[in-house]
Amino acid sequence: MECSFLDSLSSIRLMGFSTFFLWLLLIFSVIFSNILTAHAFTGTYGVNYGRIADNLPAPSSVVTLLKAAKIKNVRIYDADHEVLKAFKGSGIEIIVGLGNEYLKEMSIGEDRTMNWIKENVEPFLPGTKIVGIAVGNEILGGDDHELWEVLLPSAKNVYSSLGRLGLEKTIEVSSPHSEAVFASSYPPSACVFKEDVLIYMKPLLQFFSQIDSPFYINAYPFLAYKSDPEHIDMNYAIFKSNPGILDEKTNLHYDNMFDAMVDAAYAALEKAGFPKMEVIVSETGWASHGDANEAGANLQNAKTYNHNLRKKLTKKKGTPYKPKTPVRAYIFALFNENLKPGPTSERNFGLFKPDGSIAYDIGFTGLKESSGVSSLLRFKGIGAYSWLASSYSLVLATCTAILLLISAS
């Protein structure tokens, strides 16, 4: 009787230990899978890394700069191999671009997109965290109507190719749009897509809804102000104190143009039949210098806009219409690009100068070339990431070993 009682007690204890370690294993799996799984956008703040210039730092130095600024999300407009190699092991999440010039070919068949992905994406995984492919840029609403027709088949072919490679769950397919897709955007609730655009936009949105991709919009209060400085309050455009506007239909008050632009996109999506689709700002920024006829393009306005925008995004708050959905945005741009065509403003959107120093102070530190700083960054960034991965493996191995021992006993 005594032995039987002790055996039962021992079994109960073993069952307790087994349950405990199973729960421990589950908890660690959830925590670390969230850390190590790729997402399309971590946090709320990212930057566009444009490279139409002949005086920019090497991509490896750009990685150091981004890590020092604690920027974890980056968009590029191509799939440059040197850039993708430099980002290997950095932990920075990057969306690559499939340029407009490729879309007609990519729409022909899936074999074209498969070749492109195998050449420009797959070889760099998983070391480089490629989390998205932007198919074209500002196609709908643009001048080339042939591209309007090939955008959707190109996006479908890209997604299908990713699926065949088992990458469709970790690499998002999207396509950013300009404000030119809207017929009107004031007040926000009145926003609708242009009729000629909607013919192409609706099936595109249907596809993106099916694959759970967000709506990307390039939203520039700077461009709106520049086009109509007499009727737009500068303070409203750059997040400074102002009376704001009241949208009488929704009775919502807006104290900045950025929120109004985002909610205008939500209104257009809702009218098109996609009320649950998230809006992400793929580009926004303010020029620090411009031509004489470019109203508002100066360093002080650029500093104020980007400082206040960064502060807003850091708070992870939503808009008046979507208060529970944190706004996420990629800032344009990381650097001033001296070879960009067009007005002077186009070459002066950078948060940083070509030498890596800050263009103006919004809380970032510039690029430091000393080996000591670079080593420290590598330790804190790559080292920390490796530590998490190895710790996860260690926990799994330890818990599994203990469970096996318990089972064997």
N, C-alpha and C positions, 0 to 999 in steps of 0.2 A: 504493500500500500504506500509506504514511504517513497520507494523508488518511483512508483507510478506518478505520485504527486510531484516529485522533483522533475521527472521527465516532462510532465505537462507544463510545469512552470518554465522549464527551459525552452519548450516549444513556443510558449507565449512570448518569452523574451526575444527569441529569434524572429518571431513574426513581427514584433515591434521594431526590432532593428531593421528588418527587411523593408518594412513600410516606410520607416524614417529615411533610409537611404534611397528608396525609390522616389520619395518626395524631393529629397535633396538633388537627385539627378535631374528630375523634371524642372525644378526651379532654375538650376544652373543652365540647363538647355535653353529655357525660354529667354533668360537674361542675355546669354552670350549669342544666341541666334539673332536676337534683335540688334546686337552690336555688329555682328559679322556679315549679316545679310545685306545685299546691295539694295538701295532704294533710289528712286528717281531724283529725290531732293531731300537731303538731310537738313533739318532746321528751316530757316526762312530767308537766308541771305546768300546770294551767289554773285558771280561776276562773269562777264563776257570777255574772253581772252582773244581779241582780234589782233592780227599780225600783219596788217597792210602797212609795213614800215621797213626801213633798212637800218634801223639803229636800236633795236630792242635787245634786252638781255637774252642770253641763252636760255632755252627752256628749263634747264636744270636750275638756273638761278631764279627763274619764275616760280618754280616749285618752292624754293626756299622762301621767297617773298610771300607766297600764299600761305604757307605754314606759319610764318611769323605773324601774319594778319589774321590767322585762324579762320581763313576762308576755305570751306569744305566743298563748295559746289562751283563748277566751272563749265561754261559752254565755249566750244570753239566752232569755227565755221567750216571746217574741213575735217580730215582725219589724218593730219600730218604725222608721219611715223616718228620723227624726232621728238615731237611733243609727247606722243603717246609713250615712247620709251622713257622719257624723262619723268613722267608721272608714275611710272612703275614703283610700287611699294610706298607711295606717298599717302595712300588712304583717301586722297581727294577724288570726289566723284565727278565724272566728266561726261558731258553730252557732246557727241561728235556730230558734224554736219555733213549731210549728203547734198552737195551744192546744186543750185538750180540748173547748172550746165549739164548735169548728168541725168536729169529726170526723164527726158524723152527716151533715152536708151533704157533706163531702168523700168520704164512702163511696158517695154516690149515683152519681157518674160522674166520668170523667177530665176532663170539661170544667170541673168545679168546681175541681179541683186545678190545672189549667192556668191558669185565671183567677187563682187565688191566687198562683201562682209568677210569672206575668207582672206582677202588681201589686207583689209584695213581695220578689221575689228577683232576677229577670232585670234590672230597670232599674239595679241597683246593681253589676252585674258588668261588667268584671273589677276595677274600682277597689277595691271592698270585697271582701275575701277570704271570701266565704260558702262554707264547706266542708262544711256539713251542715244537714239539716233534721230536727229531733226531732219526730216525729209523736206528739203527746200527751205526757203526763207522769204516770207512776204509774197507768196505766189498769187493768191486770190486778191483781186483788187488792183493787181499790177497791170502793166501794159502788154505783157506777152500772154495773149489768150490761149495760145497753144499749150502753155504750161498749166493753165487752169485745167485742161482736159486730161493731162497725164499725171497730175498730183495724186489723185486717189489710187489709180492702178500702181503707181510707184510705191506708195505707202503700203498697199496690200502685199505687194511682192516682197518688200523688205520684211514685213511681219511674218509672212509665210516662210521665208528663208531662215529667219531667226528660229521659228518653230521647228524646222527640220534639223537645226543644230542644237535644239534644246535650250535656247537662250531667250525665248519669248517672255519668260517669267521674270527675268532680271534686267532685260534691256527694253526700255520703253520706246515706242515709236510715236512721233509727234510731228507737228508742222506749225511753226510760229507765224502769226498774222500781224499785219499793220492795221492802224485805225482806218485805213482805206476800205476795209470790208464793211464798214457801217455807213448807213444812209444818214443817220443823225445820232448824236450821243448826249444831247442836252434837252431836258434834264436826264439824268441817268435812266430813269424808268421808261423814257421814250425811245431808247436805243433799239434799232432794228438793223438787220443785215440788208445791204442793197439787194434789190430784186434780182439783178443779173448775177450777183455773187451767190445768193442763196441757192440757186440751181445747182451749184457745185459744192457749196458749203454743207448743205443738209446731208447728202450721202457721205461726205467726209466725216461729219460729226457722228453720223450713225455708226460708221466703222470704228471711230475712236471710242464711242460709248461702249461698243461691244468688247473692245480690248482694254477698257478701263484707262484710257489716256486722257489727260486734262486738255483744256483749251489754252493755248499759249498766245499771249497778245503782247505786242511791242507798244508800250504806253509811255508817251513823252509829253508831260505838261510843258516842257520847254518849247516843243514844236507848236503846241497850241498857242502858247503865249506869243511866240515869235510871229505867228500868222495874224494875231489880232490883239496887239498890246493896248490898244485904246479901250477895249471892252473887257479885258481880263485883269483882275487884281493880281499884281505880282505876289503879294503875300499869300493869296489863295493858291498860287502855283507852287510856292516853295515852302509850304508848311508853316508859315508865320501867322501870328494872330490876325484874324480878319473876320468880318461878319458872316462869311460863308454864303451858301445858297440853301434854299429849302425846295425839295422836290415835292410839289403839292400833291402829286398822285399817291406817293407812298408816305408823305408827311415825315420824310427823313431829312435830317440836316447834314450838310457836308461842309467841313471846314478846310478841305484841301482837294485839289483837282485829281490827285493820284487815286484816292478812294473813289471819287466819282467815275473815273475812267474804268476802274475794275468793276464797279457795280453796273456800269453801262454794258459791259461785256456780259455780265450775268443776266441782265434784262434781255439782251438780244438772244442769248442761248435759250432762255425760258420761252420766249416767243417762238423760237424755232423748234421747240419740243424737247429741250435737253436741260431741264431745271436742276438736275443733280450733278452736272458736269462741273468740275473745279476749274477755276481760272487761275493761271499762273502767269506772272509778268515775265516774259522772256527777255525783254530789254526795257530799261528806263535809265535816264541820266540827264545831265545838264552840261552844256558846253561852257568851258572856262574862258573862251576867247572866240570872237567871231568877226564877221565883216561889219561895216558901218550900218548896214541895213538889217542886221540880225539882232533884233531887240532882246535884251536880257542876257546876252551871251557875255558874261564876265566872271571873273574868278570868285567874287564874293557870292554871287547867286549860285554858282556851282557848288561852292563849299556849303552854303546854307541848305540847299536842296538835298545834297548827298548826306550831310550830317543828320538832318532831320529824318530823312528816309531810313537811314541805318538805325536810328534810334527807334523809329516806329516798328521796323521789321523785327528788331531785337525783342520787343515786348510781346511778339507773337499774338497780336490782336487782329481781329477781322475788320470788315468794312461795316458801314451802317446797315447795309442790306444783308450781309452775311457775317454777323458779329462773332459767331462761334467757329468760323473757318479762318485760321490765321493766314494773312496775306504772305505770299512767297514771291520773291523777285530776284532776277539777275540784273546787276547793274551794268550799264554800258558806259565806260569800258574800263578794262584794267589799265591800259596805256593810251597815251596820245599816239596816233598813227599818222606819221608824216607823209605817207604816200596815198592816202585816201583822196579820191577825187571829190569835187563839189565845193561848196562854200567853206570858209575857214573853220567854221564850227565843227565840221565833220572830222577835222584833224585834232580836235581839242576836247574830247570827252573823257580823257583818261583820269583815273584816280592817282596814277603814278606817272612820272616822267620816264623817258626811255632809259635813263641811267638807274632806274629803280628807286629814286627818291620820291617823296610824296609831292603831288602837284599842289595840294593844299591839305591842311590838317583837319581830318574828321575822326581822328583817333587811331589811325593806323601808323605803324612804323615802317620806314623805308627799307630797302634792301641793304643788308650789311654783308660785306664781302669777307670779313675776317673768318678764318678757319674755326676759331673758337665758337663763334655764334652758329656757324653751319653745323658743327659737330653736335652742339647742344640741341639744335632743331632736329637733327636726325635721331638723337637719342629720345627726345620727347615725343616725336611723331612716329617714325617707323619703329623705333624700339618699343614704344608703348603698345603699338598695334600688334607687334610680334608677341609681346608679353601676354596680351589678351588671348591671342590664338593658342599659345603654348599652355597658358593657364587653363583654358577651356579643355584642351586635350588631356591635361593632367587630371583635372577633376573627373572627366569621363572615365579615364583609366582607373583612377582610385576607387570610384563608386562601383564600377563594374567588378573590380577585383574583390572588394568587400562582399558584394552580393554573391559572387561565386563561392567565396569561403563559407558564407552563411549557409548557402544551399548545400555545399559539400558536407558540412557538419550536421 
